[in-house]
C-alpha cells in the first residue's frame, strides 16, 4: 500500500468505528469488510481510511466502563475488554523464523543485527502491563515475555534522541529514545505464555505499554536511532506524534 491510498477523514471516524466494532477478536462487519487480515499497523484505523488497497477491515472494540475495574487504571475515554481486539486491514506479513532479523542502526557507533536464533538466546523478561488502544479499548494485566530494549542497546553508543521502529510490511512509528529505555519497552515474542501469533504482531512486536498501542509496532524488524524526530506512518496521517493515553493524545493538536 502506498501513502496515496490513505485519505484523511474527520475525527468522527473514531466514533463511526465504535458503532460497528465489537469486543471479539475477528468478526465480519458487512459484505464490504470481511475476512480481514492485518495491515502492517498495530491495530488501529480510526483517523485514516484506505482506498481499494485496504478493502478488508477487521473491527476494534465497543464497550462500556466496567464498574468493577479500578478507574485509576483506565485512561479517560477508554473501556476495558477481556478480549484482545484486532483492528486493521490488508495482508499479514509472512515472516519465517529462518529469515527474521532484528536490526539496530542509524546514528549508532556500530550496527547491530540478530537472527531469530541469536535473538532467542538473549536474556528475557516477563512483563505484566495494561495496554491501551487509540480506538478506546484497554486490556488490563496482559502478560508478555520479551527482550528489553535496554539489552539490545547495551553495547550501542549513540547521541540520538529519537527512534523509528520498522516493521515487516513497511509500517513505521516514531518514538523518543527516552521512552524505549530504562525498563519501559521490550521486543515481545510471547503473549500469555504462548508464541505471539501473527494477528497480534508475531513473531515479534515492539511493546511500549505507556503509550497508545499503535506505537507498539507489530511484526517489528528493527529500530533506527535518529537525531531528528521522523514521523511514522500514522503520525503522517493525523495521529498524535507522541500518543500518551492519559492525556488522550490521539490526534495532532490533542
C-alpha positions as CSV (number, residue, x, y, z in Angstrom):
1,X,0.0,0.0,0.0
2,X,1.2,3.5,-0.8
3,X,0.7,6.7,1.1
4,X,-1.5,7.9,-1.7
5,X,-4.1,5.2,-0.8
6,X,-4.8,6.8,2.5
7,X,-7.2,9.7,2.8
8,X,-7.7,11.7,5.9
9,X,-11.2,11.6,7.5
10,X,-12.8,13.7,10.2
11,X,-12.4,13.0,13.9
12,X,-15.9,11.5,13.7
13,X,-14.3,8.4,12.1
14,X,-13.3,7.2,15.6
15,X,-16.9,7.3,16.7
16,X,-18.1,5.8,13.5
17,X,-15.9,2.8,14.1
18,X,-17.1,2.4,17.6
19,X,-20.6,1.9,16.3
20,X,-19.6,-1.1,14.2
21,X,-16.8,-2.5,16.3
22,X,-17.3,-5.5,18.7
23,X,-15.3,-6.9,21.5
24,X,-14.4,-10.0,19.6
25,X,-11.0,-10.9,18.0
26,X,-12.1,-11.0,14.4
27,X,-15.7,-10.6,13.1
28,X,-17.3,-9.6,9.9
29,X,-18.8,-6.1,9.7
30,X,-20.6,-6.4,6.4
31,X,-20.1,-7.6,2.9
32,X,-17.6,-4.9,2.1
33,X,-15.4,-5.6,5.1
34,X,-15.0,-9.3,5.7
35,X,-12.4,-12.0,6.3
36,X,-9.8,-9.3,7.0
37,X,-6.2,-10.0,7.8
38,X,-3.8,-7.4,9.2
39,X,-2.4,-4.3,7.6
40,X,1.1,-3.5,8.9
41,X,-0.1,-1.4,11.8
42,X,-0.6,-2.3,15.4
43,X,-4.3,-2.4,15.4
44,X,-5.9,0.9,14.5
45,X,-7.6,2.7,11.7
46,X,-9.9,5.4,13.2
47,X,-8.5,8.6,11.7
48,X,-7.3,7.3,8.3
49,X,-9.2,5.5,5.7
50,X,-7.7,3.4,2.9
51,X,-8.8,3.2,-0.7
52,X,-9.0,0.0,-2.7
53,X,-5.7,-1.3,-1.3
54,X,-7.4,-1.6,2.1
55,X,-10.8,-3.1,1.1
56,X,-10.7,-5.5,4.1
57,X,-11.3,-4.4,7.6
58,X,-11.3,-6.1,11.0
59,X,-13.1,-4.4,13.8
60,X,-11.9,-3.0,17.1
61,X,-13.9,-2.7,20.3
62,X,-17.1,-1.2,21.6
63,X,-17.8,-1.4,25.3
64,X,-18.9,0.3,28.5
65,X,-16.8,1.1,31.6
66,X,-16.7,-1.9,33.9
67,X,-17.8,-0.8,37.4
68,X,-15.7,-3.5,38.9
69,X,-12.5,-2.1,37.4
70,X,-10.4,0.4,39.4
71,X,-10.9,3.6,37.4
72,X,-7.4,4.8,38.3
73,X,-6.1,2.1,35.9
74,X,-8.2,3.2,32.9
75,X,-7.2,6.3,30.9
76,X,-10.0,8.8,30.1
77,X,-12.2,7.8,27.2
78,X,-11.2,4.1,27.4
79,X,-13.2,0.9,28.1
80,X,-11.9,-2.4,29.4
81,X,-12.2,-5.6,27.4
82,X,-11.3,-9.1,28.4
83,X,-10.6,-10.0,24.8
84,X,-7.7,-8.9,22.6
85,X,-9.4,-6.9,19.7
86,X,-7.8,-6.7,16.3
87,X,-8.4,-3.6,14.2
88,X,-6.5,-3.3,10.9
89,X,-6.7,-4.1,7.2
90,X,-4.6,-5.7,4.5
91,X,-2.4,-8.7,4.4
92,X,-0.4,-10.0,7.4
93,X,3.3,-10.1,6.6
94,X,4.5,-13.7,6.3
95,X,7.8,-13.8,8.2
96,X,9.6,-17.2,8.6
97,X,11.8,-17.6,11.7
98,X,14.7,-18.6,9.4
99,X,14.5,-15.2,7.6
100,X,13.5,-13.0,10.6
101,X,16.2,-10.5,11.6
102,X,16.2,-7.6,14.1
103,X,18.5,-4.6,13.4
104,X,19.6,-1.6,15.4
105,X,21.0,1.0,13.0
106,X,21.0,4.8,12.3
107,X,23.1,7.2,14.4
108,X,24.9,4.4,16.2
109,X,28.5,3.5,16.8
110,X,28.0,0.0,15.3
111,X,25.1,-1.5,13.5
112,X,23.7,-4.5,15.5
113,X,21.8,-7.4,14.0
114,X,20.3,-10.6,15.4
115,X,18.9,-13.7,13.7
116,X,16.0,-15.4,15.4
117,X,18.3,-17.9,16.9
118,X,20.6,-15.2,18.2
119,X,17.7,-13.1,19.5
120,X,16.2,-16.1,21.3
121,X,19.5,-16.6,23.2
122,X,19.3,-13.1,24.7
123,X,18.0,-12.6,28.3
124,X,14.3,-12.3,28.5
125,X,11.9,-10.6,31.0
126,X,8.4,-11.4,32.0
127,X,6.2,-8.3,31.9
128,X,2.6,-7.8,33.1
129,X,1.2,-4.5,31.9
130,X,-2.0,-2.7,30.9
131,X,-2.3,-1.7,27.2
132,X,-4.5,1.0,25.7
133,X,-5.6,1.3,22.1
134,X,-6.4,4.6,20.5
135,X,-9.7,3.1,19.4
136,X,-10.7,3.3,23.0
137,X,-10.3,-0.2,24.3
138,X,-8.0,-1.1,27.2
139,X,-6.8,-4.6,28.3
140,X,-5.5,-5.0,31.8
141,X,-2.9,-7.3,33.3
142,X,-1.6,-8.5,29.9
143,X,1.3,-11.0,30.2
144,X,4.3,-10.8,27.8
145,X,7.8,-12.2,27.6
146,X,10.5,-10.5,25.6
147,X,13.9,-8.9,25.3
148,X,14.2,-5.5,26.9
149,X,15.3,-2.7,24.5
150,X,17.9,-1.9,27.2
151,X,19.5,-5.2,26.4
152,X,19.5,-4.5,22.7
153,X,21.1,-1.1,23.2
154,X,23.6,-2.1,25.9
155,X,26.5,-2.1,23.6
156,X,25.3,0.7,21.3
157,X,26.8,4.2,21.5
158,X,24.6,6.9,20.2
159,X,23.8,10.6,20.5
160,X,20.4,10.1,19.0
161,X,17.3,11.4,20.8
162,X,14.7,9.6,18.7
163,X,14.0,6.2,17.2
164,X,11.9,4.8,14.3
165,X,10.5,1.3,14.6
166,X,10.4,-0.6,11.3
167,X,8.1,-3.5,10.7
168,X,7.9,-6.2,8.0
169,X,5.3,-5.0,5.6
170,X,6.5,-1.4,5.7
171,X,4.9,0.1,8.8
172,X,6.9,2.7,10.8
173,X,6.3,4.6,14.0
174,X,8.4,7.1,15.8
175,X,9.2,7.4,19.5
176,X,11.6,9.5,21.7
177,X,14.5,7.2,22.6
178,X,14.0,8.0,26.3
179,X,10.6,6.2,26.0
180,X,12.3,3.0,24.9
181,X,14.9,2.7,27.7
182,X,15.1,2.3,31.5
183,X,12.7,-0.7,31.5
184,X,9.9,0.9,29.5
185,X,10.0,-1.2,26.3
186,X,10.5,-4.7,25.0
187,X,10.6,-6.7,21.8
188,X,7.9,-9.3,22.8
189,X,7.8,-12.8,21.4
190,X,5.2,-14.4,23.7
191,X,1.8,-13.4,25.0
192,X,0.0,-15.4,27.8
193,X,2.9,-17.9,27.7
194,X,2.3,-18.7,24.1
195,X,4.3,-17.7,21.0
196,X,3.0,-14.4,19.7
197,X,0.5,-15.0,16.9
198,X,0.8,-13.2,13.6
199,X,-2.5,-11.4,14.1
200,X,-1.1,-9.7,17.1
201,X,2.3,-9.0,15.6
202,X,4.2,-12.2,15.8
203,X,6.8,-13.5,15.6
204,X,7.9,-10.3,17.5
205,X,6.4,-6.9,18.2
206,X,7.5,-3.8,20.0
207,X,5.8,-3.3,23.4
208,X,5.7,0.2,24.8
209,X,2.7,0.0,27.1
210,X,2.7,3.5,28.5
211,X,1.8,4.9,25.0
212,X,-1.2,4.2,22.8
213,X,-0.8,0.8,21.3
214,X,-0.1,1.9,17.7
215,X,3.3,2.8,19.0
216,X,3.9,-0.9,19.8
217,X,4.7,-1.8,16.2
218,X,3.6,-5.3,15.1
219,X,6.0,-7.5,13.1
220,X,8.9,-5.4,14.1
221,X,12.2,-5.9,12.4
222,X,14.4,-3.1,13.8
223,X,15.0,0.3,15.4
224,X,16.7,3.2,13.6
225,X,18.1,5.7,16.0
226,X,17.9,9.2,14.7
227,X,19.0,12.7,15.6
228,X,15.7,14.2,14.3
229,X,12.2,13.2,15.0
230,X,10.8,11.5,11.9
231,X,7.0,10.9,12.0
232,X,5.9,7.3,11.2
233,X,3.0,6.0,9.1
234,X,0.0,7.0,11.2
235,X,1.8,10.1,12.6
236,X,1.9,11.4,9.0
237,X,-1.8,10.9,8.6
238,X,-3.1,12.8,11.6
239,X,-2.2,10.8,14.7
240,X,-0.5,12.5,17.6
241,X,3.3,12.4,17.4
242,X,3.6,11.1,21.0
243,X,0.4,9.3,22.0
244,X,0.0,9.5,25.8
245,X,-3.3,7.7,26.6
246,X,-3.6,9.5,30.0
247,X,-3.6,12.9,28.1
248,X,-5.8,11.5,25.3
249,X,-3.2,12.4,22.7
250,X,-5.0,10.7,19.8
251,X,-4.6,13.3,17.1
252,X,-2.3,16.1,16.2
253,X,-3.2,19.0,18.4
254,X,-4.5,17.0,21.3
